[in-house]
């Protein structure tokens, strides 16, 4: 006979099925009812096969909210002959996990019954809590299923990841969500079929679209729209206005601490680099609407100005810095204006990453090369005793020469002629390239003359710094 706890749990489960939120009542109960994720659940795919054959191994489901992670875990529980235990990482701790593992070991050794342990929001477990699972998963004491909305490579430990197969869930498409809504409207037992709801196609499509791939949000909004709509001629009519009121506004999939923070910042910078101002504005708007720190956006623009535009348009960096200062001064919402000005300017500017490549190459070079002393003529001669040490001796002051240039070595002799910066033909950088090529040509010409006539072109050295 079931104990008191079992009866309470059974009664609660029946209550949820009968009176719980629509999204809970409409959870799929079989693989055939499951919507979306065909890239991992299509017939013939490994996950579909192992579920049908009840040949399970430990799994991690990663994807946005409302994409079916928990629903699929429940379907697996229904199909499998194993015991199914569900915990939520927000409320559960090490003690709870140990108790499940001990019971699972007993059931497996004495009754030949496996145990599936499903932990929702597994990313909430810290390293020590995750480590408790390792031995039980590796030995097969439990079949583990973890669900997370956060990037598992950031939030889960390497040992836990290595013991599980990772499956990535994608946001549902609008047609998929529309199909779920229609099923909920027609189902008289679990859904809203007994209410005789008539919904405008525009309203249905609105809910499916504005949910942004989250089936739970769409179903709960549908239920709200039905409850708040009036009855006409024996039917509840749901209009697009009622749907909009129920949804309130489009759900923005953005997490300032998670994947979307980095992914959208990456998309913004790549749009600027790709000279697409419209895409840059789109991703910036997504970030602003998602609650991103505007100073973070401004810093990314400053980096992009130097990395992707550089000397092709020397005005890009000052403009980006000015936008960052303006945002710091005025904040949002007005701060969006200088951010937009900077983003569109950067996207429309000629591009060059020559300076970015040059400093990276120089850093790598000095890391691999031995430390070279500063050549004597480049050393500081302004302090007391420097002249007696010969510092600055032989230095030629470029402004004393025609064109404010004179050929001399600025690198240690062992690395003379090393080239890091290679200006492009992009925008204003072509002027830099022309100038450097011109003086290099003159230098090569003088060197050739001196080789032919060593006494020609000898010049008096200017000692000391100016």
N, C-alpha and C positions, 0 to 999 in steps of 0.2 A: 504494500500500500504506500502511495507517495507520502512523503513527510510534509510538514507544514510549509517549509521553504519551497518545495516543489509545487505545492498547490498555489502558493502566492505567485510564483513565477509563471505558472500555467495560466492563472487568472489574468495576470497583467498582460501576457502575450495575447490572450483572446480579446482583452479590452483594446489593445493597440490595433489589432486587426479590424475591430468593429468601429472604434471611435477615435482612433489616432489620426494624426495629420494625413492628408491624402497621399503625400509622397511615401509615407510609411506603409499605408494600406496597399499601395500599388506596386510595391517591390516585386520584381519578377520572381517566380518560384521555380522556373525551369530554364534551361539554356535556350529553349525555343522562344521563351518570352523575353529573354534578355535582348536589349537594344544597343547597337553600337559595338565598338571595339572589334570589328571584324578582322582587323590586322593581326589579332592574337587569338580570336575565338571562332573564326570561320572553320567550317567542317574541314578536317584534314590538318589543321594547325595543331602543333604539339599540345598546347594547353587544352584545347577542345578534346583531344584524344585521351589525355590522362584523366580528365574529369569524367568522361563517359566510361572509361575503363576502371575507374576508382583505383588508379595506380598513382597516388599523389606523392609529391615531394614538397619540400619547404619552398615557399613563394613569398615574394614581396610585390605588392601592387602599388605603383606610383602614378599619380595623376591628379588633376584638379578636382575640386569638390563636385559632387553630383554626377559623376561619370560611371558609377556602378561598382566601385571597389568592394564596398560592404555587401552589396546585393550579390555579387558573384561569390563572395565568401560564404554567404548563406545558401546559395544554390549548391556549392560544393558540399556543404554540410548535409543538405537534403539528399544528395546523390550518394554520398559516402556512407559506408557502414561504420565509420569511426565516430567516437564521441566528439561533440563539438562544444568548445568552451570559448566564449568571447569575453575579452577584457578591453578596457579603454585605457591607454597609457596615461591619460590625464588623472584618472582616479586610482589606478592599480599601482602597486609597488613590488619590490623584490619578494616580499613575503607571499603575496598573491601568486606570483609566478612560480615560486618554489613549491607551493602547495599543489598547483596544477601539475608540475613536473613529477612530483612524488606520486600523485594519484595516477598519472599517465603510466608511470613505470609499473605500478602495481597492476593496473588493468591489462597492460601488455603482457606481463610475465605470467599472471595467474589466469586471465580470461581471454588472452589472445585478441584483445580489443585495442585498436589504435586510438590516439587522441589528436584531434586537430585543435591547436591553440591559435585563435585569431586575435591579434592585438591591433586595434584601430589607433591611428595617430601614433604609430611606433616612433616617429621622430621626436616625440616628447620624452622618451626614455634617454637618460644620460648614459655615458659609457659603461659605468658600473652595472646599471640595470640591464643594458644590452648584453653584457658579458655573461649574465646569469643564464641566458638562453643557449649559449654556444655549445656546451657539452651535450645538452639534451637534443639539440638539432643534429649535431654531428653523429651521435649514437643512434638517432632515429627514435628516441623515446617519445618525442612529440613531432607531429607534422605542423610546422609553423607557417602561418600566413600573416604577414604584416601589411598594413595599409598606411600610406603616407601621402600627404599633399605637398611635402617638401622634398627637394632634391636629395635622394638617398646618399649620393656621393658626398654631400655636405654634412648630413645629419646622422647617418648610420656609420658604424665603425667598419673598417675593412674586414675584420674577421667575420662579422655578421653577414655582410654582403657576400663574402666568398662562400658561405654555406647555404645561400638561397638563390633561386632563379628570379631575376627581375623582369617584370612585365610592366610596360608603360601604357597607361590609359590616356586616350586623347579626348578633348572636349567633344561632346556630341554635336552633330550637325543639326541645323534648324529643322530639316525634314524629319530627322529621327525624333526630335523632341515633339514636333507636331503630331507624329504618330502616337507617341506616348499619351499626349493630351487627349487625342481622339479615343484611345483605348480607355482612359479614365472616365471620359464622358459617357461611354457606352456600357461600362461594366456595372451591373446592378448590385453586385454583392460587395465588391471592394471599392468601387469607384462611385461615380455620381449618376449612374444610369437611372436610378429610381426617382431622380429629381426632374427628369424631362427638361434638360437644358438645351436651349437653342443658342449657339454662339456664332457670331459673324465670322466669316473666313478671315477678315482683316484682324479681328481680335485674336483669333487662334494663331495667326502668323506673327502678330505682334508679341505675344507671350513666348512663342518659340524662338523668335529672333533676339528679343531683349534679355533672355536668360543667359546668353553668352555660353552656351554649351552645358549649362547646369540643369539637369533634369529635375532635381529636387526643388530648385527655385521656381521653375516653370509650373510644376504641379501644385506647389503651395500657393502661388499667385493665382492659378486657375481656381482653386478652392475659395480663395478670398473673393475673387471676382464673382463667382456664383453666389456666395452667401450675401454679398452686398448688392446684387442686382435684383430688380423687381420682377414680379411674375405678371405675364400678360397672356390671356387666353389659355390658362393652364400650363404655360411654359415659362421657364426662367430665361429671359433674353439677356445675353452677355454681349455688350457692345465693345468697340475698340476703346471708347472712353473709360469704361469700367475696367478693362484689362490694363490700361495705362495707369489708372488709379491704384489697382492692386499691385502692379509691379513697381510703382513709384518712379523708379528710374532704372536705367540699364545697370546691371551689376557689373562692376569693374573688377576684372581679375587682375589684381595688383597687390603685391606684398613687398613692402619696403625692405624687408629683411630676407626675402626669398629669391627664387629664380627670376620672377618677373622684374625685380629691381635690376638685376644684371642683364637680363635678356633685352629689355626695352632700352636700357642705356646703350647696349651694343647696337641695337637696331637704329637708334638715333645717330650714333657716330658713323655707322656704315652708310646711312642715308646721306649724311653730310659729305662723307668721303666720295660717295657715288654721285654727287652734284644733283641731288633730288630734294629741293626745298619743301615740296609738298609732303613727302614721306617724313622728312625731318620734323615738320610741324605736327604731323599726325602722331608720331611717337612721343614728341614732347607733350602734346595735349593729353595723351594717355597717362603719362607720368604725372603731370600736374593734377589731373582729375583723380588719379589714384592716391594722391596725398604725398607724393615724393617731395623731399626737401628741395626747394628751388636752388639753393646754393650748391647742392650736388649736381644738378643739371648745369649750372653755370660753370662749375669746375670742369665738367666734361667738355664744354664748349671751348674753354681756354686750352685744354690739352689738345683738342682737335685742331684749333687754330695753328698751334705750333707744329703738331705732328703731321697733319695732312695738307696744310697750305703753306706754311713756312714762308720762305722768301719769294714764293710766287706772287704773294700779295702781302707785303709787310704791314698793311693796315689791319689785317685780320686779327692778329694777336692783341694789339691795343684795343680794338673794338670789343673783343671777347672779354678782356680784362675790365673794360668799362662797364659792360653788361653785368659782370659779376659784382662789381662795386655798386651798381645801381640797384641790383636785387637786394644786396645787403642793406642798402640805405632805405629802400621803400617797401620791400617785402611783396607778398602777394595781397590782392590780385593784380595790382598795377605792374608788379615785377614781370608778369608774363610778356609785357610789351618789349622791354629791352632783350629779354631772352629770345623772343621771336625775331627781333631785328638781327641779333647776332647769328642765330641759326640760319636764317635765310641768306644773310650775307656770306657766311662761311660756305653754305651749300653752293652758292652761285659764284664763288671765287675760283680762280685757277688753282690747281692742286700741284703740290710737290712735297714729297717726303724725304728730300735729299738731306736736309739738316738732321732729321730724325735718324736716318740711316747712318749719317756721318758720325754722330755722337756714339751710337751703339757700336760702330766699327772701331772708333777710337778707344772706347772703354774696354772692348775685348782685346785690342792690341796691347794696351798698357798692362792689362791683367796677365797676358802671356809673356810679354817682354820683360827683361830685367830693367830696374830703375836706372835711367840715364841722368847724369848731372846736367844742370842747366849750363849751356855754353857760356864762356866767360863774358862775351860781349853783350849777352842778354841779362846778366845779373844786375841787381840794384847797386848803383854807385852813389846813392844819395846819403848814406849814413857814414859816420866818422870811421875812417880807416879803410873804407871800401876801395878807395883809389890805390892805396898802398898794396892792397891785395890783388889789384889788377881787374877789379870788377868793372864792367862796362867798357873796358878797353877794346877798341876796334868797332864799337857800335856806330852805325851810320843812321843819322836822323833823317827819315824819309822826306820831311818837309823842307829840307835844305836842297833837295834835288828836283829837277824838272819833272812836272807831273806828280810831285809829292810821292815819288816812288824811287827806291834804289834796291838793286838786287843784293840780298845777303841771306845767310842761312838763319832760320828760326827754329830748326829742329836739331837735336843732337846729331853729330856727324854720322853715328852708326845707323841712323834711320832717316838720313837726308833723302828728300824726294818722295817720302811716303805721302800718299794721297788718300784723304778720308772724304772730303766734301766734293761732290760732283754735281754742280748746278745743272738744272734741266733747262729746257727751252720754254718752260711754262711761265706765263705772265711776266712779272718784273724780274724773275730769277734769270731770265735770258740776258738781262743787262749785266748782272753779276758774272754770268758765265763769259760774256763778251770781254768784260774788263779783265778777268783773271786770265783768259786765254791770250789777251793782248800783251799783258805784262810778262806772261810766261814766254811768249814768242820773242819779246825784246830781250829777256834774260837769256834765252837759248842763243840768240844772235850774238850777244856780248861774250858769252862763254866760247862761242865758236871763234870770234875775233881774237880773244885772249889766247886761245890755243894756237892760233896761227901767228900772233904777235904778242908775246907775253908782256911787253912793256906798254902796250896800248891800253888805254882805259884805266890805268892805275889811278886811284883816287885817295885823297887824304882822309883818314878815319876821323870821325868825331867821337871824342871820348866822353862818356857819361850819359846820363839820362836827361831828357828834356821834360 
